[in-house]
Amino acid sequence: MKYLSYKKKSLQFSGIDLAAVAKRHRTPFFLYCEEMLVANYQEFAGGASAAGLTDPLVCFALKSNPNRELLRALAAQGSGADIVSGGELRRALEAGIPPEKIVFSGVGKTEEEILFALKTTKHGIFSFNVESIEELELINSCARRLRKTARICFRLNPVVKPKTHKFISTGNKTHKFGLLEADILKAVASPYLWTHARLVGLSVHIGSQLLDLGATRRGIARLCEVALKTKVPLEFLDVGGGLGVDYHPEDSSKLPAVADYMALVAATIAKHFHARSLQRPRIVFEPGRRIVARAGILIMKVLRNKISEDNHFLIVDGGMNDFMRPSLYGAYHALLPVRQARADRVCHVVGPICETSDCFGSDRHLPAMKSGDLIVLCDTGAYGFSMGSNYNLRGRPLELLITRQKKLRVVNQAQGYEELL
C-alpha cells in the first residue's frame, strides 16, 4: 500500500497523519488522495495509448464517485464521463467535462434527461448508449422535436458470464442491460428509427470488479463481430469498464495489470475487427473502480467493545449507510488501526445500524482497541459516498481531499439533521 503506511506507529495516508486529521474533523469521514487518483488515471489512459489503441477516450464512471473536486481533477487530465442519470450529467458538466466526452448509459433514461443531453451542444453529447428499442424510439422522437440528430451507440449484451458477484454481472441475457445481436441488427435495418438519429458506435460492458479477463475477451470479440455485421462505418467501439482491484490480499495474484488488460483489448480488436476491416474506430473505456477505489479511505472511531461468549464485537461509528459494499455484496475491505500495535484478538467490526448486515468485517485480527480509538476501512474511494444513504436518519459523512500540494481540503461538508428534513 504505497500511500497508506505507518510512521512512528501512527497510520498515514499520502504522508498525512490520520490521528491529527481526526482531531480536527468528526468521524466518520472519507479521505481521498488526489495524487493517487491522478496517477491511476494516467496509468490507465497512458496504458491505452501505449497499447496502440486508436485515439483512446477514457470516460470515468461517475457512479463510482461523483465528488465535484475529484471530477475536476480528472477533467484536468482530459477525462470524459460515463453517466447513468441526468444528475450525473449535470455534475460532469459542472466539473468541466465537455459534452463531447460524455457517454450516457443506463436502461431507464427519461424524456427529460434525453432532452437535456441533446441540448448540451449543437450535436448533444458524445453518445447515448442505447439499451432497448423503445429507448431509441424516444431518443429519435426527442431529437426530431429539437431538429437535431442524436448520436447513438448500441450497448450489446454479449451473453457471457464473468466471474464476479451476481449483483454486478451485466453481460448475460437474463440481465436487464444491453441488446442482443439479433435486436441490434433488426434495429439497424429499420429506417423509421433513424430519421433523427445516427449510429456512431457499439459498446459492451459485462460487469464490475473483474479479475479474470476471459469473459472480457469474449465480450470484446462479440462486440467486434456484431460491429462488422452492422455494415455501418462506426466512429468508435466502447469496451466498457469493470477492471477490478485487489481488495483482498488473495486477489493480488489474480489482479490484471493495466498494461496486460490493454494488451488483451488491443489483441482482441486486432484479431476480430482489424483483421477483417480497414476501419480503425476510436476505442472508448468506462473505468470507475480502478481509478478511484484505492484513492479513498473511511476513517471511523471505536464506540465500545461488546463480548458475547466467544464473539468479540468492536462497535464503530461508521455504518452500512456510509459504506454499503460489505453489507450488500459481502465484500472484503482491509481494516487497519490508526495506532499500530500487535494484533492479539479476533473481532467482528460492526456499525450502529439496526441490521445484522451492518458489519465491515468478521473474524478480523486486530489489536485491543477502546472507545475513541481510530480504525480505517481501506479502498473505499469507489461506491462509498455514492451509494450512501440516510438510513436510520443518519447524516452523510464529511469528505476530505489531500491535494497534490499535500494540503487538506473539505470537498463535501458533513450532513446535519436539518438537511434530512
C-alpha positions as CSV (number, residue, x, y, z in Angstrom):
1,M,0.0,0.0,0.0
2,K,2.2,2.8,-1.3
3,Y,0.0,5.6,0.0
4,L,-1.0,4.0,3.3
5,S,1.7,3.2,5.9
6,Y,2.8,3.6,9.5
7,K,5.3,6.2,10.6
8,K,6.3,6.0,14.3
9,K,3.4,3.6,14.8
10,S,0.8,6.2,13.5
11,L,-1.0,5.4,10.3
12,Q,-0.5,7.9,7.4
13,F,-2.3,8.3,4.1
14,S,-0.3,10.0,1.4
15,G,2.0,11.4,4.1
16,I,-0.8,12.9,6.2
17,D,-1.1,11.7,9.8
18,L,-4.6,10.3,10.3
19,A,-4.8,10.8,14.0
20,A,-4.1,14.5,13.5
21,V,-6.8,14.8,10.9
22,A,-9.3,13.1,13.2
23,K,-8.6,15.6,15.9
24,R,-9.9,18.4,13.6
25,H,-12.8,16.6,11.9
26,R,-15.6,14.5,13.3
27,T,-15.7,10.8,12.4
28,P,-16.7,9.0,10.3
29,F,-15.3,10.8,7.2
30,F,-14.0,9.9,3.8
31,L,-10.4,11.0,2.9
32,Y,-9.3,11.0,-0.7
33,C,-5.8,11.3,-2.2
34,E,-5.7,13.5,-5.4
35,E,-2.2,12.3,-6.2
36,M,-3.2,8.7,-6.3
37,L,-6.4,9.4,-8.2
38,V,-4.5,11.3,-11.0
39,A,-1.7,8.6,-11.0
40,N,-4.4,5.9,-11.5
41,Y,-6.0,7.8,-14.4
42,Q,-2.7,8.5,-16.1
43,E,-1.7,4.8,-15.8
44,F,-5.0,3.8,-17.4
45,A,-5.0,6.4,-20.2
46,G,-1.3,6.0,-20.8
47,G,-1.7,2.2,-21.0
48,A,-4.3,2.5,-23.7
49,S,-2.1,4.8,-25.8
50,A,1.0,2.6,-25.2
51,A,-1.0,-0.5,-26.4
52,G,-1.5,1.3,-29.8
53,L,-5.3,1.6,-29.4
54,T,-6.8,4.2,-31.8
55,D,-7.4,7.6,-30.2
56,P,-8.5,6.2,-26.8
57,L,-11.1,8.1,-24.8
58,V,-11.3,7.3,-21.1
59,C,-14.8,8.1,-19.7
60,F,-14.7,7.9,-15.9
61,A,-17.8,6.2,-14.4
62,L,-19.5,8.8,-12.2
63,K,-21.5,6.2,-10.4
64,S,-18.3,5.1,-8.6
65,N,-17.7,8.5,-7.1
66,P,-19.3,11.8,-8.3
67,N,-17.5,14.2,-6.0
68,R,-17.0,17.5,-7.8
69,E,-13.4,18.1,-6.8
70,L,-12.3,14.6,-7.8
71,L,-14.1,15.0,-11.2
72,R,-12.4,18.4,-11.7
73,A,-9.0,16.8,-11.1
74,L,-9.9,14.1,-13.7
75,A,-11.3,16.6,-16.2
76,A,-8.0,18.5,-16.0
77,Q,-6.3,15.3,-17.1
78,G,-8.6,15.0,-20.1
79,S,-11.0,12.5,-18.8
80,G,-14.5,12.1,-20.2
81,A,-17.5,10.8,-18.2
82,D,-19.7,7.7,-18.3
83,I,-23.1,8.8,-16.7
84,V,-26.3,7.0,-16.0
85,S,-28.7,9.8,-14.9
86,G,-29.5,13.5,-15.5
87,G,-28.0,14.3,-12.2
88,E,-24.7,12.7,-13.1
89,L,-24.8,14.6,-16.5
90,R,-25.2,17.9,-14.7
91,R,-22.4,17.0,-12.3
92,A,-20.0,16.1,-15.1
93,L,-20.7,19.4,-16.9
94,E,-20.2,21.3,-13.6
95,A,-16.8,19.7,-13.2
96,G,-15.7,20.9,-16.6
97,I,-16.1,17.6,-18.6
98,P,-17.2,18.6,-22.1
99,P,-20.4,17.1,-23.6
100,E,-18.3,15.8,-26.5
101,K,-16.6,13.4,-24.0
102,I,-19.8,12.1,-22.2
103,V,-21.5,8.8,-22.8
104,F,-25.0,8.2,-21.4
105,S,-25.6,4.6,-20.3
106,G,-28.4,3.0,-18.3
107,V,-31.7,1.3,-19.1
108,G,-34.1,3.9,-17.7
109,K,-33.3,7.3,-19.4
110,T,-36.2,9.6,-19.1
111,E,-37.5,12.0,-21.7
112,E,-36.4,15.0,-19.6
113,E,-32.9,13.6,-19.3
114,I,-32.7,12.8,-23.0
115,L,-33.8,16.4,-24.0
116,F,-31.3,17.9,-21.6
117,A,-28.5,15.8,-23.0
118,L,-29.4,16.8,-26.6
119,K,-29.4,20.5,-25.7
120,T,-25.9,20.5,-24.2
121,T,-24.3,21.3,-27.6
122,K,-25.4,21.6,-31.3
123,H,-24.9,17.8,-31.6
124,G,-25.6,16.9,-28.0
125,I,-23.4,14.5,-26.0
126,F,-20.8,12.1,-27.4
127,S,-23.3,9.2,-27.4
128,F,-26.4,7.7,-26.0
129,N,-25.6,4.1,-25.1
130,V,-29.0,2.7,-26.1
131,E,-30.2,-0.4,-24.2
132,S,-33.7,-1.0,-25.8
133,I,-35.6,-0.3,-29.0
134,E,-38.2,1.8,-27.1
135,E,-35.4,3.9,-25.8
136,L,-34.1,4.5,-29.3
137,E,-37.6,5.4,-30.5
138,L,-37.8,8.0,-27.6
139,I,-34.4,9.5,-28.4
140,N,-35.3,9.8,-32.1
141,S,-38.5,11.5,-31.2
142,C,-36.8,13.9,-28.8
143,A,-34.2,14.8,-31.5
144,R,-36.9,15.3,-34.1
145,R,-38.6,17.8,-31.7
146,L,-35.3,19.7,-31.3
147,R,-34.5,19.4,-35.0
148,K,-31.2,17.6,-34.2
149,T,-29.6,14.3,-34.9
150,A,-28.8,12.2,-31.9
151,R,-25.6,10.2,-31.7
152,I,-26.4,6.6,-30.9
153,C,-24.3,3.7,-29.6
154,F,-26.0,0.3,-29.1
155,R,-25.0,-1.5,-26.0
156,L,-24.5,-5.1,-26.9
157,N,-25.5,-7.8,-24.5
158,P,-22.8,-10.4,-25.5
159,V,-24.3,-13.3,-23.4
160,V,-21.2,-14.0,-21.4
161,K,-20.9,-14.7,-17.6
162,P,-18.0,-13.1,-15.9
163,K,-16.5,-14.4,-12.7
164,T,-17.8,-11.7,-10.3
165,H,-20.7,-11.1,-7.8
166,K,-24.1,-11.8,-9.4
167,F,-25.3,-8.3,-8.4
168,I,-22.6,-6.6,-10.5
169,S,-22.7,-9.0,-13.5
170,T,-24.3,-7.3,-16.5
171,G,-23.5,-9.3,-19.6
172,N,-25.9,-12.2,-19.8
173,K,-29.4,-12.3,-21.5
174,T,-31.1,-12.7,-18.0
175,H,-29.7,-9.2,-17.1
176,K,-31.6,-6.0,-17.9
177,F,-28.6,-4.5,-19.7
178,G,-28.0,-4.1,-23.4
179,L,-29.5,-5.5,-26.5
180,L,-29.0,-9.0,-28.1
181,E,-27.3,-9.2,-31.5
182,A,-30.5,-10.0,-33.4
183,D,-32.3,-7.0,-32.0
184,I,-29.4,-4.7,-32.9
185,L,-29.2,-5.9,-36.4
186,K,-33.0,-5.6,-36.8
187,A,-33.0,-2.0,-35.5
188,V,-30.1,-1.0,-37.8
189,A,-32.3,-2.2,-40.8
190,S,-35.4,-0.2,-39.6
191,P,-35.4,3.2,-41.3
192,Y,-38.1,4.7,-39.1
193,L,-35.7,4.6,-36.1
194,W,-33.1,6.8,-37.8
195,T,-34.9,9.9,-39.0
196,H,-33.2,12.0,-36.4
197,A,-30.6,9.5,-35.0
198,R,-27.3,8.2,-36.3
199,L,-25.4,5.0,-35.3
200,V,-21.9,6.0,-34.4
201,G,-20.7,3.3,-32.1
202,L,-21.2,-0.1,-30.4
203,S,-20.4,-0.8,-26.7
204,V,-20.2,-3.7,-24.3
205,H,-19.9,-3.8,-20.5
206,I,-20.2,-7.2,-18.8
207,G,-19.8,-6.3,-15.1
208,S,-17.7,-4.9,-12.4
209,Q,-14.8,-6.0,-10.2
210,L,-13.4,-8.2,-13.0
211,L,-10.2,-10.1,-12.1
212,D,-10.5,-12.9,-14.6
213,L,-10.4,-11.4,-18.1
214,G,-11.6,-14.5,-20.0
215,A,-15.1,-13.2,-20.2
216,T,-13.8,-9.7,-21.1
217,R,-12.0,-11.2,-24.1
218,R,-15.1,-13.0,-25.2
219,G,-17.3,-9.9,-24.8
220,I,-15.0,-7.7,-26.8
221,A,-14.7,-10.4,-29.5
222,R,-18.5,-10.4,-29.8
223,L,-18.6,-6.6,-29.9
224,C,-16.2,-6.7,-32.9
225,E,-18.2,-9.4,-34.7
226,V,-21.5,-7.6,-34.3
227,A,-19.9,-4.2,-35.3
228,L,-18.9,-5.8,-38.6
229,K,-22.3,-7.3,-39.1
230,T,-24.0,-3.9,-38.8
231,K,-22.3,-2.8,-42.1
232,V,-22.1,0.7,-40.7
233,P,-18.8,2.7,-40.6
234,L,-18.7,3.2,-36.8
235,E,-16.7,6.0,-35.2
236,F,-15.9,4.1,-32.1
237,L,-16.0,0.8,-30.2
238,D,-16.7,1.2,-26.4
239,V,-15.2,-1.7,-24.4
240,G,-16.8,-0.6,-21.1
241,G,-15.1,-0.8,-17.8
242,G,-15.2,-3.1,-14.8
243,L,-11.5,-3.8,-14.3
244,G,-11.1,-4.9,-10.7
245,V,-8.9,-4.0,-7.7
246,D,-7.3,-6.3,-5.1
247,Y,-9.5,-5.6,-2.1
248,H,-8.5,-8.9,-0.5
249,P,-4.8,-10.0,-0.1
250,E,-5.7,-13.2,-2.1
251,D,-6.7,-11.0,-5.0
252,S,-3.2,-9.6,-5.6
253,S,-2.0,-12.6,-7.5
254,K,-5.1,-12.5,-9.7
255,L,-5.2,-8.8,-10.4
256,P,-4.6,-7.9,-14.1
257,A,-2.1,-5.1,-14.6
258,V,-3.4,-2.2,-16.6
259,A,-0.7,-3.0,-19.3
260,D,-1.9,-6.6,-19.6
261,Y,-5.5,-5.5,-19.8
262,M,-4.7,-3.0,-22.6
263,A,-2.7,-5.7,-24.5
264,L,-5.7,-8.0,-24.3
265,V,-8.1,-5.3,-25.6
266,A,-5.7,-4.4,-28.4
267,A,-5.1,-8.1,-29.4
268,T,-8.7,-9.0,-29.4
269,I,-9.7,-6.0,-31.5
270,A,-6.9,-6.7,-33.9
271,K,-7.9,-10.3,-34.3
272,H,-11.7,-9.9,-34.5
273,F,-12.1,-6.4,-36.2
274,H,-8.9,-5.0,-37.7
275,A,-8.1,-8.3,-39.5
276,R,-11.4,-8.1,-41.3
277,S,-11.8,-4.4,-41.9
278,L,-9.8,-1.3,-42.9
279,Q,-11.7,0.8,-40.5
280,R,-9.9,1.9,-37.3
281,P,-12.6,3.1,-34.9
282,R,-11.8,5.1,-31.8
283,I,-11.6,3.0,-28.6
284,V,-13.6,4.1,-25.6
285,F,-13.3,2.9,-22.0
286,E,-15.6,3.4,-19.0
287,P,-13.5,2.7,-15.8
288,G,-14.5,3.8,-12.3
289,R,-13.4,1.5,-9.6
290,R,-9.8,1.0,-11.0
291,I,-9.3,4.8,-11.0
292,V,-10.8,5.8,-7.6
293,A,-11.2,2.8,-5.2
294,R,-7.7,2.8,-3.7
295,A,-7.6,6.6,-3.7
296,G,-10.0,6.8,-0.8
297,I,-10.4,5.5,2.8
298,L,-13.0,5.7,5.5
299,I,-11.9,6.8,9.0
300,M,-14.1,5.6,11.9
301,K,-14.0,5.8,15.7
302,V,-14.5,2.9,18.1
303,L,-17.6,3.4,20.2
304,R,-17.2,0.4,22.5
305,N,-16.5,-3.3,22.8
306,K,-19.1,-6.0,23.4
307,I,-18.3,-9.6,24.4
308,S,-20.9,-12.3,23.7
309,E,-19.2,-15.5,24.9
310,D,-16.6,-16.2,22.2
311,N,-17.8,-13.3,19.9
312,H,-15.9,-10.1,20.3
313,F,-17.7,-7.1,18.7
314,L,-15.9,-3.9,18.0
315,I,-18.6,-1.3,17.5
316,V,-17.6,1.7,15.4
317,D,-19.4,5.0,14.5
318,G,-19.4,4.3,10.7
319,G,-22.3,2.3,9.4
320,M,-23.6,0.5,6.3
321,N,-25.4,3.7,5.3
322,D,-21.9,5.3,4.9
323,F,-20.3,2.4,3.1
324,M,-22.6,-0.4,1.7
325,R,-20.3,-2.8,-0.1
326,P,-19.6,-5.2,2.8
327,S,-23.3,-5.5,3.6
328,L,-24.6,-5.5,0.0
329,Y,-22.0,-7.8,-1.6
330,G,-20.3,-9.5,1.3
331,A,-17.2,-7.5,0.1
332,Y,-13.9,-7.7,1.8
333,H,-12.1,-4.4,2.8
334,A,-9.0,-4.3,4.9
335,L,-9.3,-2.7,8.4
336,L,-6.3,-1.1,10.0
337,P,-5.9,0.6,13.4
338,V,-4.6,4.1,13.2
339,R,-2.3,3.3,16.1
340,Q,-0.1,0.4,15.2
341,A,0.0,-2.4,17.8
342,R,0.2,-6.2,17.9
343,A,-3.0,-7.9,16.7
344,D,-3.9,-10.1,19.6
345,R,-7.6,-10.7,19.3
346,V,-10.3,-11.7,16.7
347,C,-13.1,-9.2,16.3
348,H,-16.3,-8.6,14.3
349,V,-16.2,-4.9,13.3
350,V,-19.7,-3.6,13.3
351,G,-21.6,-0.4,13.0
352,P,-24.6,1.1,14.8
353,I,-27.3,0.4,12.1
354,C,-30.2,-1.8,13.1
355,E,-29.3,-4.5,10.6
356,T,-27.2,-7.7,11.2
357,S,-25.6,-7.0,7.8
358,D,-24.1,-3.8,9.2
359,C,-20.7,-5.4,9.5
360,F,-17.4,-4.2,8.0
361,G,-15.5,-7.4,8.7
362,S,-15.9,-10.7,10.6
363,D,-13.1,-12.6,12.4
364,R,-10.5,-9.9,11.8
365,H,-7.2,-10.0,13.7
366,L,-6.8,-6.6,15.4
367,P,-5.1,-5.2,18.5
368,A,-7.0,-4.3,21.6
369,M,-9.0,-1.1,21.0
370,K,-11.0,1.1,23.3
371,S,-13.6,3.8,22.9
372,G,-12.1,6.8,21.0
373,D,-9.5,4.7,19.1
374,L,-9.5,5.1,15.3
375,I,-9.8,2.5,12.7
376,V,-9.6,2.8,8.9
377,L,-11.6,0.9,6.3
378,C,-9.4,0.7,3.2
379,D,-10.1,1.1,-0.5
380,T,-13.4,3.0,-0.1
381,G,-13.0,5.6,-2.9
382,A,-15.4,3.7,-5.2
383,Y,-19.0,3.1,-4.4
384,G,-18.7,4.6,-1.0
385,F,-20.3,8.0,-0.6
386,S,-22.1,7.5,-4.0
387,M,-24.1,4.5,-2.6
388,G,-24.6,6.0,0.8
389,S,-28.0,6.8,2.4
390,N,-29.7,8.5,5.4
391,Y,-30.9,5.2,6.8
392,N,-31.7,5.4,10.5
393,L,-31.8,9.2,9.9
394,R,-28.0,9.4,9.9
395,G,-26.4,12.3,8.1
396,R,-24.0,11.7,5.2
397,P,-20.3,11.9,6.3
398,L,-17.7,14.6,5.6
399,E,-15.5,14.2,2.5
400,L,-11.9,15.5,2.7
401,L,-9.2,15.7,-0.1
402,I,-5.4,15.6,0.2
403,T,-4.4,17.8,-2.7
404,R,-1.3,17.2,-4.7
405,Q,0.3,20.1,-2.7
406,K,-0.3,18.0,0.4
407,K,-3.0,20.4,1.7
408,L,-6.1,19.1,3.4
409,R,-9.4,20.5,1.9
410,V,-13.0,19.9,2.7
411,V,-14.7,18.8,-0.6
412,N,-18.2,18.0,0.9
413,Q,-19.5,19.0,4.3
414,A,-21.0,16.5,6.7
415,Q,-24.8,16.5,6.5
416,G,-26.6,17.9,9.5
417,Y,-30.0,16.8,10.8
418,E,-31.8,19.9,9.4
419,E,-30.7,18.8,5.9
420,L,-32.5,15.5,6.3
421,L,-36.0,17.1,6.7
